[in-house]
Amino acid sequence: MVKFIEFFSEPRPFLLSALVCAFLAYCGTGILKERSPYKSAIPLQEAQFLSGKICTNPCKVSSGKYYSAKLDLVSCKSSKVTCKSGTNIEESFESSGKVSILIPTKTVESLYPGKLYSLEGKSVLIEQGENISCKGKWNPKANAFTVHSLEYKEPDKSLSGKIAHFRAKCRLVFKRMLFGWGNAGGLILSLLSGSREYTESGLCKDFSLAGLSHVLALSGMHLSFFSGLSGSLGKKIFGKKASFFVRMAAIIAFSWFAGLSPSLLRALLCSIFILFANSFYCKKLKSSEILSAVFLIHIVIIPDDAKSVAFMLSYSALAGIMAITPLIEKFFTRKIPPALSSPLCASIGAQTATTPVTAAFFGTITPIGIISSVAVCPLISIFLSLALFCIAICLLMPFLCPPFGCILNMVYEAIVFLVRIFARIPPIQLK
């Protein structure tokens, strides 16, 4: 209780500013305005052709029929029928803003390994940074533009365009490489790139029922893993002074490859703050001030993220670990060894803080997540370490892929076994 009182009695300008901004943002004052609204000479509902650049990773919707993505518009067209001649006249207009689009699954997965579709024309690489032109119509129910057909456009000749195209090809090659490892490869792909095309059917739901959705969502757990692993390797290979640069390069490379989801951007900003503070700043910064500063920067950079559930869960979970965990640590450490009590207290803190968000949006509470996180997360870290080792070796010696695949699938089965045990415990239904 003393720590709790001290937590709020000390001057904390960033914390107070973050609390005020969060209150204003979520009480309906309208300060979170859309940064890139649609602008054109015609209403979006009348547009039949859109051209632009994909600016998010495509993500399969729950029905499985479409992939959802954001399109940064360059132009749009509408088709009108003249009364006299009865011919269609296409009118093209310059446009700007970001629009949600729904792309048919068969179009997105046409280049993926193990997927076979009969498509008219050439297959199109659908990844963040790629330029496309699509035909379709506005879907008011989904609040998105439903794509009927796509045309691939050449990537930008600029350096950023070439880098984005290189990333898209790397992600495709990565999917093809992991496809040979079966279900284990599907989980690795989800953990390292956020793509769930090859995740075993029903596994995502089991993770959710077990209170382990954060494991599959790219977040601080993944970034901390890469930061710690790269830091240890960098210190051994290049020395202690160079470990900062190795860590920084590793977390930026991972974030670039995986794509900046709201939770991953939060983790990246926090990691950069902490790395710079530990390396160049003599005074130790308080974790609550770092999180508050990152929150303020995040809503300035991408205010639309603040409306997403992933954003709310990410910040509330970390805030719960910082504020609630210290209050219960003394009680648990007296009765449970520190090696077990520390992750258990952190899990309780995160679960407690995220409960209002999950209850409001999903109508459920999963208390079993407190225990399942402690049991499964260490196994996930072992699985990731082993996967990275196997990937590195198999790139040099491809003939080792089959035996390494067998080993990874054994660890995978152990993870799935635990997850499905915890998933059997029903969540508390509020609706």
C-alpha positions in Angstrom: 0.0 0.0 0.0 2.9 2.3 0.7 4.2 1.8 -2.9 0.7 2.5 -4.2 0.5 5.8 -2.3 4.0 6.8 -3.4 3.1 5.9 -7.0 0.5 8.7 -7.1 2.1 11.2 -4.7 5.3 11.8 -6.7 5.2 14.4 -9.5 4.5 12.6 -12.8 3.8 15.0 -15.6 3.7 12.5 -18.4 1.4 10.2 -16.4 -1.0 13.0 -15.6 -1.0 14.2 -19.2 -1.6 10.7 -20.5 -4.5 10.2 -18.1 -6.1 13.5 -19.1 -5.7 12.6 -22.8 -7.1 9.1 -22.3 -10.1 10.5 -20.5 -10.8 13.1 -23.3 -10.3 10.5 -26.0 -12.7 7.9 -24.6 -15.4 10.0 -23.1 -16.8 11.1 -26.5 -15.1 14.6 -26.8 -14.1 13.8 -30.4 -10.4 14.7 -30.1 -9.4 11.5 -31.9 -10.1 12.8 -35.4 -9.3 10.6 -38.4 -5.9 11.5 -39.7 -6.4 10.5 -43.3 -10.1 10.8 -44.2 -11.4 10.1 -47.8 -11.2 13.2 -50.0 -12.4 13.2 -53.6 -14.8 14.9 -56.0 -17.2 12.0 -55.8 -18.7 10.2 -52.8 -17.0 6.9 -51.9 -20.3 5.1 -52.3 -20.2 5.9 -56.1 -16.6 4.9 -56.7 -16.2 1.7 -58.7 -12.4 1.8 -59.3 -9.8 2.6 -56.7 -6.0 3.0 -57.2 -3.4 3.4 -54.5 -0.9 1.7 -52.2 -1.7 -1.0 -49.6 -0.6 0.5 -46.3 -1.3 -2.4 -43.8 -0.7 -6.1 -43.7 -3.7 -8.0 -45.2 -5.6 -9.8 -42.5 -8.1 -12.6 -43.0 -11.6 -11.7 -41.6 -13.5 -14.1 -39.4 -15.6 -15.5 -42.3 -12.5 -16.5 -44.2 -13.9 -15.2 -47.5 -11.9 -11.9 -47.6 -8.7 -10.3 -46.4 -9.0 -6.8 -44.9 -6.5 -4.1 -45.6 -6.1 -0.3 -45.8 -5.6 1.4 -49.2 -3.8 4.8 -49.3 -5.7 6.3 -52.3 -4.2 8.0 -55.3 -7.3 8.1 -57.6 -10.8 6.8 -58.0 -13.2 6.3 -60.9 -16.9 6.1 -61.3 -18.8 4.8 -64.3 -21.9 6.6 -65.5 -24.4 5.7 -68.3 -25.4 8.4 -70.6 -29.1 8.7 -71.4 -28.7 9.3 -75.2 -26.2 6.7 -76.2 -26.5 4.3 -73.4 -22.7 3.9 -73.1 -20.6 3.9 -70.0 -18.3 6.9 -69.4 -15.6 6.5 -66.8 -14.7 9.6 -64.9 -11.3 9.7 -63.0 -10.6 11.9 -60.0 -7.6 12.5 -57.9 -8.2 11.2 -54.4 -6.5 11.0 -51.0 -7.1 9.3 -47.7 -7.1 5.7 -46.4 -10.0 3.4 -47.2 -10.7 -0.1 -45.8 -10.9 -2.7 -48.6 -12.0 -6.4 -48.6 -10.0 -8.5 -51.1 -11.2 -12.1 -52.0 -9.2 -14.8 -50.3 -8.4 -16.6 -53.5 -6.8 -13.4 -54.9 -4.6 -12.8 -51.8 -3.5 -16.5 -51.5 -2.9 -17.1 -55.2 0.9 -17.0 -54.6 0.9 -18.7 -51.3 2.4 -22.3 -51.0 -0.2 -25.0 -50.7 -3.0 -22.8 -52.1 -4.4 -23.6 -55.5 -6.9 -21.3 -57.2 -8.0 -20.8 -60.8 -7.7 -17.0 -61.5 -8.2 -14.9 -64.6 -5.0 -13.0 -65.4 -1.8 -12.9 -63.4 -1.5 -13.5 -59.7 -1.1 -10.4 -57.6 1.3 -9.9 -54.6 -0.9 -8.4 -51.9 1.4 -7.0 -49.2 2.0 -3.7 -47.5 3.7 -1.2 -49.8 2.4 -2.7 -53.0 0.5 -0.6 -55.6 -2.8 -1.9 -56.9 -5.8 -0.8 -58.9 -9.1 -2.6 -58.0 -12.6 -2.7 -59.2 -15.6 -3.2 -56.9 -18.2 -1.4 -54.9 -18.8 0.1 -51.5 -20.2 -2.2 -48.8 -22.0 -0.1 -46.2 -22.5 -3.0 -43.8 -18.8 -3.7 -43.6 -17.9 0.0 -44.0 -15.4 -1.1 -46.6 -14.8 -1.3 -50.4 -15.4 -4.9 -51.6 -13.0 -5.8 -54.4 -14.1 -7.9 -57.3 -11.0 -7.8 -59.4 -7.4 -6.5 -59.0 -4.7 -5.2 -61.3 -1.1 -5.1 -60.1 0.9 -1.9 -60.6 4.6 -1.5 -60.7 6.2 -0.6 -57.3 7.5 2.9 -56.7 11.0 3.6 -58.1 12.0 5.4 -55.0 14.2 3.9 -52.3 11.2 3.4 -49.9 9.2 1.7 -52.7 12.1 -0.7 -53.4 12.4 -1.5 -49.7 8.7 -2.1 -49.4 8.7 -4.4 -52.4 11.7 -6.3 -51.0 9.9 -6.8 -47.7 6.8 -8.1 -49.6 9.0 -10.7 -51.4 10.8 -11.6 -48.2 7.4 -12.3 -46.4 6.3 -14.5 -49.4 9.6 -16.5 -49.3 9.3 -16.9 -45.6 5.8 -18.4 -45.9 7.1 -20.8 -48.6 10.0 -21.9 -46.4 7.9 -22.5 -43.3 5.1 -24.3 -45.2 7.3 -27.5 -45.2 7.2 -27.6 -41.4 3.4 -28.2 -41.3 1.5 -27.0 -38.2 4.7 -26.0 -36.4 5.6 -23.8 -39.4 2.2 -22.2 -39.3 2.6 -21.2 -35.6 6.1 -19.9 -36.3 4.7 -17.8 -39.2 2.0 -16.4 -36.9 4.5 -15.5 -34.1 7.1 -13.9 -36.4 5.1 -12.2 -39.1 1.5 -12.0 -37.8 0.2 -14.1 -40.7 -2.2 -16.8 -39.6 -3.0 -18.5 -43.0 -1.3 -21.7 -42.0 -2.3 -21.8 -38.3 -4.1 -25.1 -37.5 -7.9 -24.8 -37.8 -9.5 -23.8 -34.5 -6.1 -23.1 -32.8 -6.7 -19.3 -32.7 -10.0 -19.9 -31.0 -8.4 -22.2 -28.4 -5.8 -19.6 -27.6 -8.5 -17.0 -27.1 -10.6 -19.3 -24.9 -7.4 -20.0 -22.8 -6.8 -16.3 -22.3 -3.7 -16.4 -24.6 -4.8 -14.2 -27.5 -1.8 -11.9 -26.7 0.6 -14.8 -27.6 -0.5 -14.8 -31.2 -0.9 -11.0 -31.4 2.5 -9.3 -32.1 3.3 -7.4 -29.0 5.8 -6.6 -26.3 6.4 -10.3 -25.5 7.8 -10.9 -29.0 9.8 -7.8 -29.1 11.3 -8.4 -25.6 12.3 -11.9 -26.8 14.1 -10.5 -29.8 15.7 -7.7 -27.8 17.0 -10.1 -25.1 18.2 -12.7 -27.6 20.0 -10.2 -29.9 21.5 -8.4 -26.8 23.0 -11.6 -25.5 24.4 -12.6 -28.9 25.6 -9.1 -29.6 27.5 -8.9 -26.2 29.2 -12.3 -26.9 30.2 -11.5 -30.5 30.8 -7.7 -30.6 31.2 -6.8 -26.9 29.1 -5.0 -24.4 29.4 -1.5 -26.0 28.0 -2.8 -29.3 25.1 -4.7 -27.8 22.9 -1.5 -27.8 23.2 -1.2 -31.6 22.6 -4.9 -32.1 19.4 -4.7 -29.9 18.2 -1.6 -31.7 18.8 -3.2 -35.2 17.0 -6.4 -34.1 13.8 -4.8 -32.8 13.6 -2.4 -35.8 14.2 -5.2 -38.3 11.5 -7.4 -36.6 9.0 -4.6 -36.5 9.7 -3.7 -40.1 9.2 -7.3 -41.2 6.2 -8.1 -39.1 4.4 -4.8 -39.7 3.4 -2.2 -37.1 0.2 -3.3 -35.4 -1.0 -1.0 -32.5 0.4 -3.4 -29.9 3.7 -3.8 -31.7 4.2 -0.1 -32.2 3.6 0.4 -28.5 6.2 -2.2 -27.7 8.7 -0.7 -30.2 8.4 2.8 -28.8 8.8 1.5 -25.2 11.8 -0.6 -26.2 13.5 2.4 -27.9 12.9 4.6 -24.9 14.3 2.0 -22.5 17.4 1.2 -24.7 18.3 4.9 -25.0 17.7 5.5 -21.3 19.9 2.6 -20.2 22.7 3.4 -22.7 22.9 7.2 -22.7 20.9 8.6 -19.8 22.4 8.6 -16.3 19.1 8.8 -14.4 16.9 5.8 -14.3 13.5 6.6 -15.9 10.3 5.4 -14.3 8.4 2.8 -16.3 5.1 4.6 -15.8 6.6 7.8 -17.2 7.9 5.8 -20.2 4.6 4.2 -20.9 2.8 7.5 -20.5 5.2 9.3 -22.9 4.8 6.5 -25.4 1.0 6.7 -25.2 1.1 10.4 -25.9 3.5 10.0 -28.9 1.4 7.1 -30.2 -1.9 9.0 -30.3 -0.2 11.9 -32.0 1.5 9.7 -34.7 -1.5 7.4 -35.4 -4.6 8.6 -33.6 -6.8 6.0 -35.4 -5.0 3.2 -33.4 -6.5 4.5 -30.2 -9.9 3.3 -31.4 -8.8 -0.3 -31.8 -9.2 -3.0 -29.1 -5.6 -4.1 -29.6 -4.4 -0.6 -28.6 -6.5 -0.6 -25.5 -5.5 -4.1 -24.4 -1.9 -3.4 -25.0 -1.6 -0.3 -22.9 -4.0 -1.4 -20.2 -2.1 -4.7 -19.7 1.2 -3.0 -19.3 -0.3 -0.4 -17.0 -1.8 -3.2 -14.9 1.6 -4.9 -14.6 3.2 -1.6 -13.4 0.4 -0.5 -11.0 -1.2 -3.7 -9.7 1.7 -6.2 -9.7 3.8 -4.4 -7.0 0.7 -4.4 -4.6 0.4 -8.2 -4.6 4.0 -9.3 -5.0 4.8 -9.3 -1.3 1.8 -11.5 -0.5 2.7 -14.1 -3.2 6.5 -14.2 -2.6 5.9 -15.2 1.0 4.1 -18.4 -0.1 5.4 -19.1 -3.6 9.0 -19.2 -4.9 10.0 -16.0 -6.7 10.6 -17.9 -10.0 6.9 -18.7 -10.1 5.4 -15.8 -8.1 6.9 -13.1 -10.3 5.2 -14.2 -13.6 2.1 -15.1 -11.7 1.8 -11.5 -10.2 2.5 -10.0 -13.6 -0.2 -12.1 -15.2 -2.7 -11.1 -12.5 -1.9 -7.4 -12.9 -2.4 -7.6 -16.7 -5.5 -9.7 -16.5 -7.1 -7.4 -13.9 -6.4 -4.2 -16.0 -7.6 -5.7 -19.3 -10.8 -7.2 -17.8 -13.0 -4.0 -18.3 -11.9 -3.9 -22.0 -12.6 -7.5 -22.8 -15.9 -7.4 -20.9 -17.0 -4.3 -22.8 -16.1 -5.5 -26.3 -16.4 -9.2 -26.1 -18.8 -9.8 -23.2 -16.5 -12.4 -21.7 -13.8 -12.7 -19.0 -11.2 -15.4 -19.0 -9.7 -15.7 -15.5 -7.9 -18.9 -16.6 -5.5 -16.6 -18.6 -3.7 -15.9 -15.3 -2.5 -19.4 -15.0 -2.3 -20.3 -18.7 0.1 -17.4 -19.4 2.5 -18.6 -16.7 2.4 -22.2 -18.1 2.5 -21.5 -21.8 4.5 -18.4 -22.4 7.9 -19.9 -21.3 7.2 -22.8 -23.6 6.5 -20.3 -26.4 9.9 -18.6 -25.8 11.6 -22.0 -26.0 9.7 -22.7 -29.2 10.7 -19.4 -30.8 14.4 -19.8 -29.8 14.5 -23.3 -31.3 12.7 -22.0 -34.4 15.1 -19.2 -35.1 18.0 -21.6 -34.6 16.5 -24.1 -37.1 15.7 -21.4 -39.6 19.3 -20.1 -39.5 20.8 -23.6 -39.9 18.3 -24.6 -42.7 19.2 -21.6 -44.7 22.8 -22.8 -44.8 21.9 -26.5 -45.0 18.5 -27.1 -46.5 18.7 -30.9 -46.2 18.3 -30.6 -42.4 14.7 -29.2 -42.8 12.9 -32.5 -42.3 14.6 -33.6 -39.0 14.3 -30.0 -37.6 10.7 -30.0 -38.7 10.1 -33.1 -36.6 11.7 -31.6 -33.5 9.7 -28.3 -33.9 6.4 -30.3 -34.3 7.1 -32.2 -31.1 7.4 -28.9 -29.2 4.4 -27.6 -31.0 2.3 -30.5 -29.9 3.2 -29.9 -26.3 2.1 -26.3 -26.6 -1.2 -27.2 -28.3 -1.8 -29.8 -25.7 -1.5 -27.3 -22.9 -3.5 -24.6 -24.7 -6.4 -27.0 -25.3 -6.5 -28.1 -21.7 -6.9 -24.5 -20.6 -9.4 -23.8 -23.4 -11.7 -26.4 -21.9 -12.3 -24.2 -18.9 -15.3 -22.0 -20.0 -14.9 -18.2 -19.8 -17.4 -16.1 -17.7 -20.1 -14.9 -20.1 -21.5 -11.4 -19.4 -23.8 -11.1 -22.4 
